[in-house]
Every structure is written in C-alpha cells, then in structure tokens.
C-alpha cells in the first residue's frame, strides 16, 4: 500500500534522507531502526506530510501524496510521550480525532467503546489519565490513534522514554495489540530488541540511507554490512584470511570482514582432531547471564578479543579452545 521512492531531504549541507526506497504491504508492521541522526524520524515525517521532500515521492495505492495535507492522508500518529490530555478522561482523549472528523455524538461514543475494547481497556471511558499505569496510558494513546480508522499507523519512538524493564514489558503488549488490530504500521525506534519483537520486517538506517532490510531473523543472521552488524549488537566483527586478527585457517568464508555470532562457539579439547575450525585463547573476562556465561576470549596470536557464549563456567586466565560453527559466520561489506 505504502510506497516511498527516491525520497530525499536535505537541511543545508546535511542530507537527512538520501534516495530512500521503501514499500510497506497492507497489514505489515515495518520498523525503521537506527541511531539518533540517521534520518528515521525525518522519513516518518515525510510520509506523514510534515516534511516536504526535495526529491522523490510518497505514494499510497499508487497515488502520489505530494500536496495532500496531513489531515487528509488518513494516517495515524503516536508519539513517544503519548501527548494525552491530562484534563480529559479516557473517553475524551480517544474521541479527540473523531471530534475533528465531526462524527455525531452517538456514533462517536460507540466507536470509543469499540476501540477501547480492542486495546483491552473496556470500561475505562471515565478513568482519569493521572490514574493510569504506563501500559494503560500507552494503550489509550494507541486507541486514540486507531479511533479514526487510519489506513497507516505511524509510531515515533513510542517506548523511547522508558527504562529497560518497563520497555520490555510494554514491547510485548504493543506486539500483541498490533497483531490483534491488523493495521499497517511504520514503527520508528533506536532499539533493536524492540524492533525485532514488534516488526514483520526491519529497515536499518545509516546516514540517511536504508543499509539493510529484511525480517528480524534475516538481518540478525546476515547483516551484510559491518556498521549494521555492530549496531545490532554483534561484538565479533573480524577479518577472515591472511593478515586477519584471528587465525581462521579452515573457516569456509571469503577473505575480508565477517561477523561471527557469539553463539557460534563450542568448547573443545584442541588435542582431539576435528573438522571444524578452532580458535584458542585466554579468558580475559567472565560474566554470568543466567542461562549462560559470556566470555571475553583473548585469542592467539595477538591481542584480539572475541565475545563467546558458553553454557559452561570459566575463570579469568583459563586457556580454552572452541570449535566454530561455519553456519554462524556471515561475510560483510565495509
């Protein structure tokens, strides 16, 4: 339904969007993921009609939206701070967009009841905003965005102001709600855990461009670019081949940069011959993570460190060897 073609936006000498191409299918949830300043919020504003394009186009169902004002695009917006009206009750907050549409009062009240039931807040019409929990406030904001039945829902860092435990909890709620509603969604976030949990596909932005797009599993297992791999949290971005930081010897990967997942390592006795490539090193640091240990392994030769996930305990200074699963190595471009 949504098609962005060659979208370009520049602020003076800074190019915020550099020929962005993106398609979002009906009912699909697409997360725009990236660090601050990468252009993801500018892309959202351009789709909403809040930011004019210098080049390119935004289309819905093949219709160019250039010149169509924000209020006529039938897109819903939900922001980080929710922007709820504290002096109005839940029903009045949810009905705000319906009033702007001049919907008659009986129909409006029915729609408010329907959408509150949809987000799991049936019976909350008369509750005051100050009495709501964080999750309830998030659902009221979502209900307000959904009430006018937008053809596209846009979420701009909806969980960005929360601490990690609260973010994790509300991410699960948001995922459930979006699946239940079935609306088409463009979700902007800087948090890859949130993007992976919520989205059908994730577009990773860097310096105004989409550097990688695919399902969460696709981009995690094969980030393709070193910058994307590091942003997603892969610690082991290494050089394969002669002159590399680690003696990869038998690794069946082309020479050059590669990412090795932290779960690619299995502890072995290096005195026993095997077919898998083996790396040996000294444990520089150990952290307990509940179901596993995370080790910093300083490899031979040199002073290069790998992050290794190991179900078995280890101590700083231990000399250990690990077989590497070739299926968990992916080549990268620079």
Order of alpha helices (4+ residues) and beta strands (2+ residues): beta-beta-beta-alpha-beta-beta-beta-alpha-alpha-alpha-alpha-beta-alpha-beta-alpha-beta-beta-alpha-alpha-beta-beta-beta-beta-beta-beta-beta-beta
